Amino acid sequence: MNDLLFDVPWWIPALIGLIGLAALWTGNRSLNKGRQRVGLALLGVALLWGLLSYFVETDKEKVLKESNKLLKAVVNNDWAEFKSELARDADFRLETARPLANGPDEISDVAQAGAQSIRLKSASLNRPEVAQTGPLITVKTDIFSTQEYAAAPSMNSSFEFDWVQTSQGWKVREIRLMKIGSIDARDIADAVPHARLK
């Protein structure tokens, strides 16, 4: 219901507004007061709905913003910020395999080793899909990156991020690496730098 009210696609209020304008215009031409009122009401609904959608930030929009912050922290080598986006019991895994790293420190070590190994220069979310199932919000996205790694100066990697609401706000509960470039998840294990676990 929140998505319908606060995260409506822009074309729905626009379409309602156009119908309202048409009703108002034809009502004015034919001097039909009822049609004029319907047109004004539809214009009001379209305007109010559009403003609500624009100004009210849904949980899915918050999580997408936090996903961009998480990625920016990796690009900027800001590992304190990166760790602050992770839940205390977060884990990192390849697709659905057992976790390779648990907790913010280990996950940060893996991410840092990966970014350093390819000499990451930039990264951005590419066509993210955000879905909410109860209290869990999942972001499925390709991440387009550029790096100084000669064999692949740019690539797309597929990730999934599960976010949960905590007392400190939305935090990542699980990161799943699905694909690096053309390497499928089942073949990724050797390509992923492992944290040095103590």
C-alpha positions as CSV (number, residue, x, y, z in Angstrom):
1,M,0.0,0.0,0.0
2,N,2.9,2.4,0.8
3,D,4.3,1.8,-2.6
4,L,1.0,2.7,-4.3
5,L,0.7,5.9,-2.2
6,F,4.3,7.1,-2.0
7,D,6.3,5.4,-4.7
8,V,3.9,5.6,-7.6
9,P,5.3,5.7,-11.2
10,W,5.3,9.3,-12.5
11,W,3.1,8.5,-15.4
12,I,0.0,7.5,-13.3
13,P,-0.5,11.0,-11.7
14,A,0.4,12.5,-15.1
15,L,-2.3,10.4,-16.8
16,I,-4.9,11.3,-14.2
17,G,-3.9,15.0,-14.6
18,L,-4.3,14.8,-18.4
19,I,-7.8,13.2,-18.0
20,G,-8.6,15.9,-15.5
21,L,-7.5,18.6,-17.9
22,A,-9.6,17.1,-20.7
23,A,-12.6,16.9,-18.5
24,L,-12.1,20.5,-17.3
25,W,-11.6,21.7,-20.9
26,T,-14.7,19.9,-22.3
27,G,-16.7,21.0,-19.3
28,N,-15.8,24.7,-19.9
29,R,-16.7,24.4,-23.6
30,S,-20.0,22.8,-23.0
31,L,-20.7,24.8,-19.8
32,N,-21.2,21.5,-18.0
33,K,-20.5,22.3,-14.3
34,G,-20.4,18.6,-13.3
35,R,-17.7,17.8,-15.8
36,Q,-15.7,20.9,-14.6
37,R,-15.9,19.7,-11.0
38,V,-14.7,16.2,-12.0
39,G,-11.8,17.8,-14.0
40,L,-10.8,19.9,-11.0
41,A,-11.1,17.0,-8.7
42,L,-8.9,14.8,-10.9
43,L,-6.3,17.6,-11.2
44,G,-6.3,17.9,-7.4
45,V,-5.8,14.1,-7.0
46,A,-3.0,14.0,-9.5
47,L,-1.2,17.0,-7.9
48,L,-1.6,15.6,-4.4
49,W,-0.5,12.1,-5.4
50,G,2.5,13.4,-7.3
51,L,3.6,15.6,-4.4
52,L,3.2,12.7,-1.9
53,S,5.2,10.4,-4.1
54,Y,8.0,13.0,-4.5
55,F,8.3,14.2,-0.9
56,V,7.7,11.1,1.2
57,E,10.6,8.7,1.2
58,T,9.6,5.0,1.4
59,D,11.7,2.3,3.1
60,K,12.6,1.0,-0.3
61,E,13.9,4.4,-1.4
62,K,15.9,4.7,1.9
63,V,17.5,1.3,1.3
64,L,18.4,2.2,-2.3
65,K,20.1,5.4,-1.0
66,E,22.0,3.4,1.7
67,S,23.0,0.9,-1.1
68,N,24.6,3.8,-3.0
69,K,26.3,5.0,0.2
70,L,27.7,1.5,0.8
71,L,29.1,1.3,-2.7
72,K,30.6,4.9,-2.5
73,A,32.4,3.8,0.7
74,V,34.1,1.0,-1.1
75,V,35.2,3.3,-4.0
76,N,36.5,5.9,-1.5
77,N,38.2,3.3,0.7
78,D,36.2,4.5,3.6
79,W,36.0,1.2,5.5
80,A,34.6,2.7,8.7
81,E,31.6,4.0,6.7
82,F,31.3,0.6,4.9
83,K,31.2,-1.2,8.2
84,S,28.7,1.2,9.6
85,E,26.2,0.1,6.9
86,L,26.5,-3.6,8.0
87,A,24.4,-5.3,10.7
88,R,26.5,-6.9,13.5
89,D,25.5,-10.4,12.3
90,A,25.9,-9.7,8.5
91,D,27.5,-12.2,6.2
92,F,28.9,-12.4,2.7
93,R,28.4,-15.4,0.5
94,L,28.6,-16.6,-3.1
95,E,25.1,-17.0,-4.3
96,T,23.5,-19.4,-1.8
97,A,26.7,-21.2,-0.6
98,R,27.9,-21.1,3.0
99,P,29.1,-17.6,4.1
100,L,32.7,-16.7,3.3
101,A,32.8,-13.9,5.8
102,N,30.8,-13.1,8.9
103,G,30.4,-9.7,10.6
104,P,31.4,-6.2,9.5
105,D,35.2,-6.7,10.1
106,E,35.6,-9.9,8.0
107,I,33.3,-8.6,5.2
108,S,35.2,-5.3,5.2
109,D,38.5,-7.3,4.8
110,V,37.1,-9.2,1.9
111,A,35.7,-6.1,0.2
112,Q,38.9,-4.2,0.8
113,A,41.1,-7.0,-0.6
114,G,38.8,-7.2,-3.7
115,A,38.9,-3.5,-4.3
116,Q,42.7,-3.3,-3.9
117,S,43.4,-6.4,-6.1
118,I,41.7,-4.8,-9.1
119,R,42.6,-1.2,-8.1
120,L,39.0,0.0,-8.2
121,K,38.5,3.5,-9.6
122,S,34.7,3.9,-9.8
123,A,31.5,1.9,-9.3
124,S,27.8,2.5,-9.7
125,L,24.5,0.6,-9.3
126,N,23.1,-0.4,-12.7
127,R,19.3,-1.0,-12.9
128,P,18.7,-1.9,-9.3
129,E,15.6,-3.9,-8.4
130,V,14.2,-3.3,-4.9
131,A,11.7,-5.8,-3.4
132,Q,10.2,-5.9,0.1
133,T,9.2,-9.1,1.7
134,G,7.9,-8.4,5.2
135,P,10.7,-6.7,7.2
136,L,13.3,-7.7,4.6
137,I,14.2,-5.4,1.6
138,T,16.4,-7.0,-1.1
139,V,18.3,-5.0,-3.7
140,K,19.3,-7.0,-6.8
141,T,21.7,-5.1,-9.0
142,D,24.5,-5.1,-11.4
143,I,27.4,-3.0,-10.3
144,F,29.3,-1.4,-13.2
145,S,32.9,-0.7,-12.2
146,T,36.1,0.7,-13.7
147,Q,39.5,-0.4,-12.5
148,E,43.2,-0.3,-13.3
149,Y,43.1,-4.1,-13.6
150,A,44.5,-4.6,-17.2
151,A,42.6,-7.7,-18.0
152,A,39.2,-6.1,-17.3
153,P,39.3,-2.2,-17.2
154,S,35.5,-2.3,-16.7
155,M,33.0,-4.9,-15.8
156,N,29.5,-5.7,-14.5
157,S,29.2,-7.8,-11.4
158,S,25.8,-9.0,-10.0
159,F,25.1,-8.7,-6.3
160,E,22.1,-9.1,-4.0
161,F,21.9,-7.1,-0.7
162,D,19.4,-8.0,2.0
163,W,18.6,-5.1,4.3
164,V,16.9,-5.2,7.7
165,Q,15.6,-2.4,9.9
166,T,17.6,-2.0,13.2
167,S,17.5,0.5,16.0
168,Q,20.3,2.3,14.1
169,G,18.3,2.4,10.8
170,W,18.6,0.1,7.8
171,K,21.6,-2.2,7.8
172,V,22.8,-4.9,5.4
173,R,22.1,-8.4,6.8
174,E,23.5,-10.4,3.9
175,I,25.6,-9.7,0.7
176,R,25.4,-12.3,-2.1
177,L,27.9,-12.2,-5.0
178,M,26.1,-13.8,-7.9
179,K,28.5,-13.1,-10.8
180,I,31.8,-11.3,-11.6
181,G,31.9,-10.3,-15.3
182,S,31.2,-13.5,-17.2
183,I,32.2,-15.8,-14.3
184,D,29.2,-17.6,-12.8
185,A,28.7,-17.9,-9.0
186,R,29.8,-21.6,-9.0
187,D,33.1,-20.6,-10.5
188,I,33.8,-17.5,-8.5
189,A,35.3,-19.0,-5.3
190,D,38.9,-18.8,-6.7
191,A,38.4,-15.2,-7.9
192,V,37.2,-13.8,-4.5
193,P,39.9,-12.7,-2.1
194,H,39.3,-14.3,1.3
195,A,39.6,-12.4,4.5
196,R,42.5,-13.5,6.7
197,L,40.5,-15.0,9.5
198,K,41.9,-15.0,13.0
